[in-house]
Amino acid sequence: MSKERALLAIDAGTGSVRAVLFDLAGNQLACAQREWTHPEDPRYPGSMNFDWDKNWGLARDCVREALAQAGQNPAGVAAISTTCMREGIVLYDADEREIWACANVDARANDEVSQLIRMDADLEKKLYHISGQTYALGALLRLLWVKNNMPDVYARTARVAMLNDWLNHKLTGVLATEPSNGCTTGIFNLASRTWDPHIARLCGLRDDIFPPVRECGTMLAAVTPQAAAETGLAAGTPVVMGGGDAQLGCVGVGAVSPGQAAVFGGSFWQYEYNTAAAHTDPDCRVRVNCHAAPGVWQYEAIAFKPGLAMRWYRDAFCQQEKAQAQAEGCDFYELMNQRAALVPAGCHGMLCGFSDVMNYIQWKHAAPTFTDFDLDAERFNRYTFYRAMMENTAMVTLGHMDLVQSATGNRPAEVIFAGGASKGRIWCQILADVLGVPVKTPKVREATALGAAILAGCGAGIYPGVAQATQALVRWDEVFTPNPSHREIYAALYARWRKVYAAQLALSDAGLTRYMWAAPGL
């Protein structure tokens, strides 16, 4: 069993939970993962429940497995930090027991949006310019929903916290929030990086249910004997405040300074652009968050469900490739990528429409579609459709780069690409071709987990600071430069896709097709 010191990251993502061990030089030692789902309560359309008992069991199993994979002596784990999908919340009673929880894109609070609009039609815009958030995703509307629909739960609520706070509480028994994820509630003051009780009062919510705020990378507490028995960790192991998944992903790829941009490809895709001030978009189209790095904020644009869509496509249409990958002991997606690389750029003109370009104040997505293909199995087969999904996600990202440039006046000279989608070279090249700028990939693609490990090391005093740690630990794998001929093809395809998607959205607006997702109240 290894006596070397290590850092542990626990990552509660939308589609799975992972425990990842790193050595102090940033090398990944082990990774254990469990997929999970967040079922809808049939009584409440749009709901996305979070099962804290079952999911803590999965997280515990991941920690034990990661330690075993690495042969890691638990006493050698120097520090732990956590990260998670943003927006998911947990409510606690006065004894700090969980009483209600939902995952990140829970959209049950339609009536509550209408309620706030009736109170003040301009309130959403006013709150956006304080918090950087609209009604689309945050805890604010969900708390109001609980107040209206589960008054007994609301009356018992003593604290509201995020899912990474929940993991920390499970490990240490101490409940606190950090700004990079706490700000996504919509009840934070973006500039001061802490709770804003005035926002709660404006919305008819209690202002006494907010836990203390501690900055990312600061020490929280130590692993309790109970948590040690459950996870296999050593009691007394330091636990450090982590952050939201996209912000820690930026730490994990070294995007910690103003002017840098990164894309994270997972269940959802995020385009992040760093700024030195807590300014917002005059038209409320794009989200603004606190970065996990001190004194930095981020414009963020989100593409809905590319990773989940790929999982759906795998399970629905690619049983042959799944069986082949299992028989050959290879990765299913790499097998599909090899076949998709033979499909010409632009997929013979076929368009895929899943996520739309973000409009935070009116955020909705049309019914997912494939369109403009022929009944020609040689050209339009499952590999063509697979590639079209990759091209569509890259075009959404181009829309997000344009959107942030219109809000800030700035466009990055290069983009860092990380997350599961960046493991395949074809998606990296497609992204570079569509964006028209070089795309860099880090050696450690699970950047969110590395970012959590870096903060763990900073909090434990192993590294002097976030910027210094990323300079020492982040290493680059490859740079993908745009192919000029492909760039021309994608520029034309992008212009056509924007018009086609607008028509598809009009069909959903007319009630002829169902939205893939729409923010509460839309």
Beta strands, then each sheet from edge to edge (+ up, - down):
strand 1: 6-12
strand 2: 16-23
strand 3: 28-35
strand 4: 77-84
strand 5: 89-92
strand 6: 98-102
strand 7: 159-162
strand 8: 188-189
strand 9: 194-195
strand 10: 219-222
strand 11: 238-244
strand 12: 261-265
strand 13: 269-275
strand 14: 287-290
strand 15: 297-303
strand 16: 351-353
strand 17: 364-365
strand 18: 369-371
strand 19: 415-418
strand 20: 439-442
strand 21: 476-480
strand 22: 517-518
sheet 1: 3+ 2- 1+ 4+ 11+ 10-
sheet 2: 6+ 5- 7+
sheet 3: 8+ 9-
sheet 4: 14+ 15- 13+ 12- 19- 20- 21+
sheet 5: 16+ 18-
sheet 6: 17+ 22-
end
